[in-house]
């Protein structure tokens, strides 16, 4: 899938309340992979792991849930799209995961959602919904992310590093 870049914790402080209100996750052991959240419409699962390495204490990735899943939404790299409320993005979820081996360390993952404007095609005079290739190409080239809902995730580690 797409590698997701880490954003500084200061970027998280200025954002609004997330759509999903959740308590902090259970503490996770170093080296134990865990699922942060599943996004069925994007056929994606956010998976994280505490590494125990001071330079890179937490890693997470977007993993495809099934090779046969047909996504109705896209998942994009947060470093490229830079999601924010001003850009039409909605803070969907804020996931906090404590490190079981280091009580002062916490991984914070923000999940952003940008609603799409996909409308069903209008019916023609014969009562059929027709999609023409040239029209679809023009719409896609104008704004490729506007038609479907788009998700993005950013991560930061808060707290003091442990030895």
N, C-alpha and C positions, 0 to 999 in steps of 0.2 A: 504494500500500500504506500502511503505517503509518510515520510518521516516528519515529525512535528518538532518545531524549534521551541526552546525554552524562552520565556519572557521574564523580565525582572519582576520581583514581587511588588514594586512600586506601581506598576501598571494595573495590578489587581485592586489596589486600595481605592481608586477613584471610580470604580464601576458601580452600577446599581445592584439592587437585590435580584438574585437569580429567579427564574420561573419555577424551578424545582427547589423546594426547601428540604434539605437533608442534613442529618446529624453527621458528625465526623465518622469516618469508617473505622472498623476495628484495626488496631495496630497490626502492622505487617512485618514479618521477620525479614532480615537481610537475605537476599538471594531467592526469596519465594515470589514467584510470579503470581499476580492477582488481577482479576478483572475489576476495572474501575466502573465501567458502564457499557451497556450494549445499546446500540442505536439501530434498531431493526430496519427502519426505512432506508438507511445508508448501507445496510449489510455489513456493519462494522462493529467492532468491539474495541474498547480502549483497555489496554493491558499495561500494567506497570510493575516495576521491581526496584527495591532498594538495592544498590550495588555494593555499598560498604566502602566505596572509593571516595575520598574527600573531594577530589576535583569534579566528580560527576556522581553525586550521591543517589540520584533517582533517574531512571529512564522509563519512558513509556512509548508505546507504539500503537498505531491503528492496525488492527488485524481483521482480515475479511472473515466473516462468520461462516460462510459456506460458498463453495465454488459455483453452486447452482442458484444462489440467491440473486434475484433481479432487483437492483437498487432503485428506489423511487426518489432518492436524495443523493447528493454528492458530499464527500468529505474532502476538504482542501487544507493546505498547509497554512497555519496561522502566520508564519513569518512572511509569506507572500501576500496574503490578503489583509493582514493587520486588522482583525475585527474590532469594532468599537461601536458604541451606541450611536455615534454621529454618522457612521457609515451605513445605518440601516440594520445592523446586527443586534440581536437580542441575547443578553446573557441568559443562557438556558439552564446551566447547572454549575455548581461550585462544589468540587469534591475535595475533601481534606483527608489525607491518609497519614496517620502517625507512624513513625518508625518504632517498632517494638524494641529494638536494641539500643535506641537512642531517644529518650523521652523528649529531648529538646528539639528534635528534627521533625518537620512536617512537610509532606509533598502536597501542593495545592494545584489542582487541575481545573481550569475554566473551560467549559464547553459552550460554544457560541452557536447560534442558529440564525440564519438569514432566510426569512420566508420567501418562497418563490411565488411567481405570479402565473403559474401555468393554468390556463383556462382550457376547457375542452373546445375543440374547434366548432365553429358555427356550422349549422346545417345549411346545405345549399338548397336550390329550388326542388331538387328531387328527394329531399329529406335525408341526405347522406352527409356525414362528416368527412370532408376531404382535406388531406394535407398535401400541399404541393412542395416539391423539393426546393425550388428556388425561393419560395417564401420562408421555408424553414432555415435555409442557409443564411438568408438576410437577417432573420431574427437572431440566430445564433451568433453571427459576427457582430451584431450591434452590442449585445451584452450576453456572453455565454452563461453567466451564472444567474440570470434573472428568471429563467423559466422554471427551475426546480429549486426546492429547498436545499440550502447548503449548510453544512456543519463544519466547524473548525474547533480545535482544542489547543490550549496553551498551558504550559506547566512551569511552575517555579518551586523552589525548595525554600522554606522558611525555617528560621531557628538557627541555633548554633551547631556547627559540625561536631561530631564525636570522634574520638580517637579509636 
